[in-house]
Amino acid sequence: MARINDVGGMQGFGPVDTTDDTEPFHADWEARVVGLFNALRAQGLFTTDEFRDVIESMPPAEYLATPYYERWFRAVCVLLERKGVLAPGELDD
């Protein structure tokens, strides 16, 4: 079964924006999320496959409405809870 991230061949998403965006990050927090991901993955806390699975398992409406690096942050938070590093709901406040 295809997940929402697999939109190949789907219609209705409009044209692909091919504008060359030279900035990899548009806010400091985005770079920090990538750093957090890299550090935790390097420590063996989770694999790239686990990380991708969390993102790709998001409900379709949520996936489409969530900015790219926010998806990364949410995935890291979910994995930290699953691995017992964070208590369930610890970051909800």
C-alpha positions as protocol buffer text, in pm:
chain_id: "A"
residue {
  index: 1
  type: MET
  ca { x: 0 y: 0 z: 0 }
}
residue {
  index: 2
  type: ALA
  ca { x: 139 y: 339 z: -100 }
}
residue {
  index: 3
  type: ARG
  ca { x: 196 y: 598 z: 168 }
}
residue {
  index: 4
  type: ILE
  ca { x: 136 y: 972 z: 128 }
}
residue {
  index: 5
  type: ASN
  ca { x: 506 y: 1042 z: 69 }
}
residue {
  index: 6
  type: ASP
  ca { x: 491 y: 823 z: -245 }
}
residue {
  index: 7
  type: VAL
  ca { x: 308 y: 1062 z: -477 }
}
residue {
  index: 8
  type: GLY
  ca { x: 469 y: 948 z: -801 }
}
residue {
  index: 9
  type: GLY
  ca { x: 208 y: 945 z: -1075 }
}
residue {
  index: 10
  type: MET
  ca { x: -57 y: 1115 z: -860 }
}
residue {
  index: 11
  type: GLN
  ca { x: -243 y: 1411 z: -1001 }
}
residue {
  index: 12
  type: GLY
  ca { x: -361 y: 1735 z: -840 }
}
residue {
  index: 13
  type: PHE
  ca { x: -46 y: 1856 z: -666 }
}
residue {
  index: 14
  type: GLY
  ca { x: 26 y: 2134 z: -914 }
}
residue {
  index: 15
  type: PRO
  ca { x: 354 y: 2204 z: -1089 }
}
residue {
  index: 16
  type: VAL
  ca { x: 686 y: 2116 z: -929 }
}
residue {
  index: 17
  type: ASP
  ca { x: 870 y: 2425 z: -804 }
}
residue {
  index: 18
  type: THR
  ca { x: 1208 y: 2413 z: -973 }
}
residue {
  index: 19
  type: THR
  ca { x: 1333 y: 2742 z: -827 }
}
residue {
  index: 20
  type: ASP
  ca { x: 1693 y: 2701 z: -715 }
}
residue {
  index: 21
  type: ASP
  ca { x: 1693 y: 2762 z: -341 }
}
residue {
  index: 22
  type: THR
  ca { x: 2055 y: 2803 z: -234 }
}
residue {
  index: 23
  type: GLU
  ca { x: 1983 y: 2805 z: 140 }
}
residue {
  index: 24
  type: PRO
  ca { x: 1962 y: 2457 z: 295 }
}
residue {
  index: 25
  type: PHE
  ca { x: 1793 y: 2598 z: 606 }
}
residue {
  index: 26
  type: HIS
  ca { x: 1556 y: 2891 z: 643 }
}
residue {
  index: 27
  type: ALA
  ca { x: 1572 y: 2909 z: 1023 }
}
residue {
  index: 28
  type: ASP
  ca { x: 1835 y: 2815 z: 1281 }
}
residue {
  index: 29
  type: TRP
  ca { x: 1609 y: 2550 z: 1438 }
}
residue {
  index: 30
  type: GLU
  ca { x: 1606 y: 2353 z: 1112 }
}
residue {
  index: 31
  type: ALA
  ca { x: 1985 y: 2313 z: 1120 }
}
residue {
  index: 32
  type: ARG
  ca { x: 1964 y: 2211 z: 1486 }
}
residue {
  index: 33
  type: VAL
  ca { x: 1712 y: 1939 z: 1405 }
}
residue {
  index: 34
  type: VAL
  ca { x: 1948 y: 1797 z: 1142 }
}
residue {
  index: 35
  type: GLY
  ca { x: 2232 y: 1809 z: 1395 }
}
residue {
  index: 36
  type: LEU
  ca { x: 2016 y: 1634 z: 1654 }
}
residue {
  index: 37
  type: PHE
  ca { x: 1919 y: 1367 z: 1402 }
}
residue {
  index: 38
  type: ASN
  ca { x: 2282 y: 1308 z: 1304 }
}
residue {
  index: 39
  type: ALA
  ca { x: 2404 y: 1291 z: 1665 }
}
residue {
  index: 40
  type: LEU
  ca { x: 2133 y: 1051 z: 1781 }
}
residue {
  index: 41
  type: ARG
  ca { x: 2167 y: 828 z: 1476 }
}
residue {
  index: 42
  type: ALA
  ca { x: 2546 y: 820 z: 1516 }
}
residue {
  index: 43
  type: GLN
  ca { x: 2496 y: 705 z: 1876 }
}
residue {
  index: 44
  type: GLY
  ca { x: 2289 y: 414 z: 1744 }
}
residue {
  index: 45
  type: LEU
  ca { x: 1969 y: 533 z: 1909 }
}
residue {
  index: 46
  type: PHE
  ca { x: 1774 y: 471 z: 1588 }
}
residue {
  index: 47
  type: THR
  ca { x: 1834 y: 384 z: 1226 }
}
residue {
  index: 48
  type: THR
  ca { x: 1759 y: 586 z: 917 }
}
residue {
  index: 49
  type: ASP
  ca { x: 1496 y: 325 z: 824 }
}
residue {
  index: 50
  type: GLU
  ca { x: 1318 y: 373 z: 1159 }
}
residue {
  index: 51
  type: PHE
  ca { x: 1332 y: 750 z: 1113 }
}
residue {
  index: 52
  type: ARG
  ca { x: 1188 y: 733 z: 762 }
}
residue {
  index: 53
  type: ASP
  ca { x: 915 y: 493 z: 873 }
}
residue {
  index: 54
  type: VAL
  ca { x: 792 y: 739 z: 1137 }
}
residue {
  index: 55
  type: ILE
  ca { x: 773 y: 1020 z: 882 }
}
residue {
  index: 56
  type: GLU
  ca { x: 612 y: 804 z: 616 }
}
residue {
  index: 57
  type: SER
  ca { x: 355 y: 675 z: 866 }
}
residue {
  index: 58
  type: MET
  ca { x: 218 y: 1021 z: 941 }
}
residue {
  index: 59
  type: PRO
  ca { x: -152 y: 1062 z: 856 }
}
residue {
  index: 60
  type: PRO
  ca { x: -177 y: 1204 z: 501 }
}
residue {
  index: 61
  type: ALA
  ca { x: -335 y: 1538 z: 595 }
}
residue {
  index: 62
  type: GLU
  ca { x: -75 y: 1593 z: 868 }
}
residue {
  index: 63
  type: TYR
  ca { x: 211 y: 1493 z: 636 }
}
residue {
  index: 64
  type: LEU
  ca { x: 101 y: 1738 z: 366 }
}
residue {
  index: 65
  type: ALA
  ca { x: 46 y: 2024 z: 613 }
}
residue {
  index: 66
  type: THR
  ca { x: 375 y: 1982 z: 801 }
}
residue {
  index: 67
  type: PRO
  ca { x: 694 y: 2159 z: 688 }
}
residue {
  index: 68
  type: TYR
  ca { x: 989 y: 1936 z: 594 }
}
residue {
  index: 69
  type: TYR
  ca { x: 1212 y: 1984 z: 899 }
}
residue {
  index: 70
  type: GLU
  ca { x: 916 y: 1981 z: 1135 }
}
residue {
  index: 71
  type: ARG
  ca { x: 851 y: 1626 z: 1009 }
}
residue {
  index: 72
  type: TRP
  ca { x: 1210 y: 1547 z: 1103 }
}
residue {
  index: 73
  type: PHE
  ca { x: 1165 y: 1693 z: 1452 }
}
residue {
  index: 74
  type: ARG
  ca { x: 842 y: 1504 z: 1509 }
}
residue {
  index: 75
  type: ALA
  ca { x: 1007 y: 1180 z: 1397 }
}
residue {
  index: 76
  type: VAL
  ca { x: 1300 y: 1231 z: 1635 }
}
residue {
  index: 77
  type: CYS
  ca { x: 1057 y: 1298 z: 1923 }
}
residue {
  index: 78
  type: VAL
  ca { x: 853 y: 986 z: 1843 }
}
residue {
  index: 79
  type: LEU
  ca { x: 1167 y: 773 z: 1829 }
}
residue {
  index: 80
  type: LEU
  ca { x: 1299 y: 915 z: 2157 }
}
residue {
  index: 81
  type: GLU
  ca { x: 971 y: 815 z: 2322 }
}
residue {
  index: 82
  type: ARG
  ca { x: 973 y: 469 z: 2162 }
}
residue {
  index: 83
  type: LYS
  ca { x: 1329 y: 408 z: 2279 }
}
residue {
  index: 84
  type: GLY
  ca { x: 1250 y: 521 z: 2635 }
}
residue {
  index: 85
  type: VAL
  ca { x: 1474 y: 827 z: 2628 }
}
residue {
  index: 86
  type: LEU
  ca { x: 1172 y: 1051 z: 2679 }
}
residue {
  index: 87
  type: ALA
  ca { x: 866 y: 968 z: 2885 }
}
residue {
  index: 88
  type: PRO
  ca { x: 543 y: 957 z: 2681 }
}
residue {
  index: 89
  type: GLY
  ca { x: 408 y: 1312 z: 2658 }
}
residue {
  index: 90
  type: GLU
  ca { x: 721 y: 1466 z: 2813 }
}
residue {
  index: 91
  type: LEU
  ca { x: 747 y: 1724 z: 2534 }
}
residue {
  index: 92
  type: ASP
  ca { x: 375 y: 1799 z: 2516 }
}
residue {
  index: 93
  type: ASP
  ca { x: 405 y: 2102 z: 2743 }
}
